[in-house]
């Protein structure tokens, strides 16, 4: 017999536990907070979004300035988004702001990655 659709997530029944709606383009990466209370998602829609898992709601939307979000990470109250422009943006979950509290631009890393392919 064919496997049930959507059956790989560990939810047991093959059905989604929740659907988080908000990105207008493909989601590129997801990261759960250590306490599993939040999810950070990155997308080709030029945003990273912080989600409250219990409420299935977006609590912050971080605009990364026209670049694509390639990767996201969380540790404690800090969240990071790596973009196609070579920027690494840091956000603080507690501030609920949409502006990064730290931004690092490294064009040499972007160029090194492009020449390595």
C-alpha positions as CSV (number, residue, x, y, z in Angstrom):
1,X,0.0,0.0,0.0
2,X,1.0,3.6,-0.7
3,X,2.1,5.7,2.4
4,X,-0.4,8.2,3.7
5,X,0.1,11.8,2.4
6,X,2.0,14.0,4.8
7,X,2.9,11.0,7.0
8,X,6.6,11.9,7.7
9,X,6.4,14.5,10.4
10,X,6.0,12.4,13.5
11,X,2.4,13.7,14.2
12,X,1.2,10.1,14.1
13,X,-1.9,10.4,12.0
14,X,-0.3,11.9,8.8
15,X,-2.3,15.1,9.2
16,X,-0.7,18.5,9.8
17,X,-0.8,19.7,13.3
18,X,-1.0,23.4,12.2
19,X,-0.7,25.5,9.1
20,X,1.2,28.7,9.3
21,X,0.0,31.2,6.7
22,X,1.8,34.4,5.8
23,X,4.7,34.0,3.4
24,X,3.9,35.0,-0.2
25,X,6.6,32.9,-1.8
26,X,8.4,29.6,-1.1
27,X,9.7,28.9,2.4
28,X,13.4,28.1,2.3
29,X,14.2,27.2,5.9
30,X,12.6,26.6,9.3
31,X,14.0,26.5,12.8
32,X,12.3,25.7,16.1
33,X,13.3,27.6,19.3
34,X,14.9,25.4,22.0
35,X,11.6,25.5,24.0
36,X,9.6,24.7,20.8
37,X,7.4,27.7,21.6
38,X,8.4,29.5,18.4
39,X,9.4,28.8,14.8
40,X,11.5,31.0,12.6
41,X,10.9,30.7,8.9
42,X,12.7,32.2,6.0
43,X,11.3,32.8,2.5
44,X,12.0,34.0,-1.0
45,X,9.4,36.7,-0.3
46,X,12.3,38.7,1.4
47,X,11.1,38.1,4.9
48,X,11.8,36.0,7.9
49,X,8.9,35.4,10.2
50,X,8.7,34.5,13.8
51,X,5.7,32.3,14.7
52,X,4.0,31.5,18.1
53,X,3.5,27.8,17.8
54,X,0.7,27.6,20.4
55,X,-1.4,30.2,18.7
56,X,-0.3,29.4,15.1
57,X,0.3,33.1,14.6
58,X,3.0,35.3,13.1
59,X,4.3,37.5,15.9
60,X,7.1,39.3,14.0
61,X,7.9,39.8,10.3
62,X,11.4,40.8,9.5
63,X,12.0,42.4,6.1
64,X,15.5,41.6,5.0
65,X,15.8,44.5,2.5
66,X,15.0,42.9,-0.9
67,X,17.3,39.9,-0.6
68,X,16.2,36.3,-0.4
69,X,16.3,34.5,2.9
70,X,18.4,31.4,2.4
71,X,18.8,30.1,6.0
72,X,17.6,30.8,9.5
73,X,18.7,29.8,13.0
74,X,17.6,30.3,16.6
75,X,19.4,30.2,19.9
76,X,17.7,31.4,23.1
77,X,16.0,34.7,22.3
78,X,18.2,35.4,19.3
79,X,17.3,34.6,15.7
80,X,19.5,34.9,12.6
81,X,18.7,35.2,8.9
82,X,21.3,34.7,6.2
83,X,20.5,36.3,2.9
84,X,21.3,36.1,-0.8
85,X,23.1,39.5,-0.6
86,X,25.7,38.0,1.8
87,X,24.2,39.6,4.9
88,X,23.7,37.9,8.3
89,X,20.9,39.7,10.3
90,X,20.3,39.1,14.0
91,X,17.0,39.7,15.6
92,X,15.9,39.5,19.3
93,X,12.7,37.6,19.9
94,X,12.0,39.7,23.1
95,X,12.0,43.0,21.2
96,X,9.3,42.0,18.7
97,X,10.7,44.6,16.4
98,X,11.1,44.3,12.7
99,X,14.6,45.8,12.5
100,X,17.7,43.7,13.1
101,X,19.7,44.4,16.2
102,X,22.9,43.4,14.4
103,X,23.7,43.3,10.7
104,X,26.9,41.9,9.1
105,X,27.6,42.2,5.4
106,X,30.4,40.0,4.0
107,X,30.7,40.2,0.3
108,X,33.9,38.2,0.3
109,X,32.0,35.2,1.7
110,X,29.4,35.6,-1.0
111,X,32.0,35.8,-3.7
112,X,33.9,32.8,-2.3
113,X,30.8,30.7,-2.3
114,X,30.0,31.7,-5.9
115,X,33.5,30.8,-7.1
116,X,33.5,27.5,-5.3
117,X,30.5,26.2,-7.3
